[in-house]
Amino acid sequence: MKLVKGDIIRNPWVSDPKWRDFIFIRRGKNFVHTLRPNGGLVEDAQFYKKDVDEHFTKVGHSAGFDTMLREVTGEEETR
C-alpha cells in the first residue's frame, strides 16, 4: 500500500472506532510508524510493515496533520 505522511489508516482487528484509526508518519526498516490520539494526548504506535500492507486499509488523509507539518517545517502553502 502506498502511503504518504498524514494518511489515516485503519487497523481491522480493532472494533472500537476510538482506537482503530492511526495517522501514518513513515516506514522504517521493519515497522510502520504512526500517531494515535489518546484522550488529548498523541502516542506513537508501530506496526509490522507486512501487517499494514496486507490487512490495514487507507480511509482518508488528515488535513490537520498537513497544516502542522507545514508550520513545523516552515513551508509555505502553495496552491
trRosetta pair geometry for C-beta under 8 A, 3 or more apart (Angstrom, degrees):
i j d omega theta_ij theta_ji phi_ij phi_ji
1 52 6.8 -113 43 139 124 85
1 53 5.4 -170 8 -126 88 58
1 56 7.1 -108 23 80 161 93
1 58 6.4 171 -177 -33 129 111
3 7 4.7 -128 -155 44 89 148
3 9 6.9 -29 -113 -58 137 124
3 24 4.7 -102 166 175 134 171
3 27 7.5 131 60 -48 113 105
3 32 7.7 60 46 -147 155 127
3 58 6.7 -173 -100 -93 89 122
4 7 5.6 109 56 -33 60 109
4 24 7.4 110 82 91 27 129
4 61 7.8 6 71 -121 102 118
5 24 6.5 -140 -123 104 33 85
5 25 6.2 24 -128 -146 87 35
5 26 7.0 -1 -88 -66 94 69
5 65 7.1 -149 149 140 82 123
5 69 6.6 103 131 -94 133 160
6 23 6.4 -23 -138 -167 33 103
6 24 6.9 -33 40 63 19 82
6 61 5.5 45 125 -167 98 85
6 62 4.8 -132 -169 56 82 87
6 63 7.9 80 -179 -72 131 19
6 65 4.0 174 -120 92 90 127
6 66 5.2 34 -115 -56 161 78
6 69 7.0 -91 -62 -11 116 141
7 23 7.4 146 76 -155 37 56
7 24 4.5 4 60 27 89 126
7 58 5.6 -41 178 -139 123 109
7 60 7.5 161 -160 95 59 38
7 61 5.4 -43 -107 -103 53 75
7 62 7.6 -158 -88 7 4 83
8 21 5.5 1 -176 -172 106 110
8 22 7.1 153 -155 76 59 37
8 23 5.9 -34 -97 -96 66 62
8 24 7.5 -142 -77 -4 16 85
8 58 7.2 109 76 -162 55 62
8 59 5.2 -63 103 67 102 87
8 60 4.5 4 43 66 123 82
8 61 6.4 -152 1 -83 86 18
8 62 5.8 110 -54 -42 99 91
9 21 7.2 155 80 -151 36 60
9 22 5.4 -25 63 64 86 90
9 23 8.0 147 18 -106 76 14
9 24 5.7 73 -10 -52 115 103
9 34 7.0 -99 47 -109 114 140
9 52 6.8 11 168 -149 158 101
9 56 4.8 29 173 163 116 129
9 57 6.9 159 -156 80 70 34
9 58 5.7 -43 -100 -98 74 55
9 59 6.9 134 -125 11 22 85
10 20 5.5 26 -157 143 81 101
10 21 5.5 -29 -98 -96 73 70
10 22 7.8 166 -89 19 26 76
10 56 6.2 160 71 -161 48 78
10 57 5.1 -15 51 60 104 85
10 58 7.9 173 9 -98 83 9
10 59 4.9 61 -28 -24 115 129
11 14 4.7 45 95 14 113 110
11 19 7.9 -52 53 128 128 75
11 20 4.9 -136 54 -155 86 71
11 21 7.7 -144 11 -69 80 25
11 22 6.8 62 -30 -9 101 113
11 47 7.6 -164 -99 -91 109 150
11 55 7.9 32 -150 118 53 109
11 56 6.1 -33 -94 -107 45 96
12 20 7.9 75 -79 -160 17 119
12 55 5.3 -119 27 167 123 97
12 56 6.7 -157 -13 -101 90 41
12 57 7.0 79 -60 -3 103 98
13 55 7.5 21 -30 153 95 142
14 19 5.2 -113 174 102 142 99
14 20 4.0 -172 88 -93 112 88
15 20 7.3 170 33 -61 2 135
16 19 4.8 41 86 26 109 105
16 20 6.4 164 77 -28 54 98
17 20 6.0 -62 -127 28 31 112
17 21 7.4 12 -172 -10 64 106
19 36 7.5 30 -150 -170 58 130
21 36 7.9 145 94 -126 52 82
21 59 6.7 -79 -119 52 111 139
22 34 3.8 30 162 162 125 145
22 35 6.7 151 -168 68 77 40
22 36 5.2 -44 -112 -80 85 87
22 45 5.9 -100 -124 64 134 131
22 47 8.0 158 47 -13 168 128
23 34 6.0 145 70 -166 43 83
23 35 4.5 -18 59 57 104 96
23 36 7.6 -178 18 -73 77 38
23 62 5.3 -16 -120 -6 119 149
23 65 5.5 169 -165 -77 141 149
24 32 6.8 -48 -132 174 92 111
24 33 7.9 95 -163 83 55 55
24 34 5.6 -45 -100 -105 39 88
25 33 4.6 -56 65 106 114 96
25 34 5.9 178 2 -105 90 27
25 35 6.1 93 -49 -24 113 90
26 32 7.8 -172 98 -156 38 56
26 33 5.1 6 57 49 76 113
27 31 7.9 179 -158 98 51 42
27 32 5.6 -30 -108 -108 67 71
27 33 7.5 -165 -86 15 17 80
27 49 6.4 61 -149 -108 103 116
28 31 4.7 11 52 59 119 77
28 32 7.3 -161 20 -83 79 21
28 33 6.0 78 -25 -29 107 105
28 46 7.7 -17 21 -139 134 117
28 49 7.9 -141 62 -57 65 111
30 48 6.7 -44 160 -131 82 71
30 49 6.4 -138 179 -4 33 106
31 46 4.3 3 179 -174 141 111
31 47 6.4 135 -158 67 83 31
31 48 6.3 -63 -107 -100 65 33
31 49 6.4 -153 -120 -40 12 79
32 46 6.9 154 72 -155 46 60
32 47 5.1 -20 54 63 98 88
32 48 7.6 21 9 104 87 14
32 49 5.5 123 -38 -96 90 62
32 52 4.5 27 3 -27 153 162
33 44 6.7 -27 -164 -163 94 100
33 45 7.8 143 -159 79 48 45
33 46 5.7 -23 -102 -101 60 83
34 44 7.5 135 77 -162 46 53
34 45 4.9 -30 72 69 97 91
34 46 7.2 167 23 -88 78 33
34 47 6.9 17 3 4 122 104
35 42 5.3 -7 -170 -176 113 108
35 43 7.1 143 -159 74 60 40
35 44 6.5 -42 -102 -101 60 48
35 45 7.2 131 -126 20 11 87
35 65 7.9 164 47 -110 138 124
36 42 7.2 149 73 -159 37 59
36 43 5.0 -27 64 65 91 92
36 44 7.9 106 19 -153 84 3
36 45 4.8 44 -13 -13 121 129
37 40 7.7 59 -172 -39 94 10
37 41 7.4 142 -161 79 54 42
37 42 5.9 -36 -101 -101 56 69
37 43 7.9 142 -117 18 8 78
38 41 5.0 -31 72 70 88 92
38 42 7.2 146 21 -105 81 19
38 43 5.0 26 0 -8 132 117
47 51 5.4 -107 168 77 106 122
47 52 5.2 116 103 -54 123 102
47 56 7.4 90 116 -45 161 139
48 51 4.5 87 68 4 93 105
48 52 7.1 -168 91 -6 49 85
49 52 5.8 -58 -150 38 34 110
49 53 6.0 29 157 -16 69 111
50 53 5.9 -59 -143 41 27 108
50 54 6.0 6 165 -3 65 117
51 54 6.3 -69 -138 47 23 97
51 55 5.5 -35 -175 32 64 118
51 56 6.9 68 133 -24 73 99
52 55 7.3 -72 -111 53 12 76
52 56 4.6 -23 -146 20 56 132
53 56 7.7 25 -19 38 14 94
61 66 7.7 36 155 -36 105 119
62 65 3.7 64 100 4 119 111
62 66 6.9 171 103 -11 67 79
63 66 5.5 -50 -154 33 40 116
63 67 6.5 42 149 -20 68 103
64 67 5.6 -51 -149 35 34 113
64 68 6.3 35 153 -18 66 105
65 68 5.7 -54 -147 38 32 112
65 69 6.2 34 154 -21 65 108
66 69 5.7 -57 -147 37 29 112
66 70 6.4 29 155 -19 64 105
67 70 5.9 -54 -149 35 30 110
67 71 6.5 27 154 -17 64 107
68 71 5.8 -57 -150 37 31 111
68 72 6.3 26 155 -17 66 109
69 72 5.9 -56 -144 38 29 109
69 73 6.1 10 164 -2 66 113
69 75 7.9 -4 125 34 78 121
70 73 6.3 -67 -139 48 25 97
70 74 7.9 -119 170 55 54 7
70 75 4.8 -93 -142 69 75 94
70 76 7.6 90 -171 -109 114 6
70 77 6.2 23 -157 -67 161 79
71 74 7.7 28 -178 -72 25 35
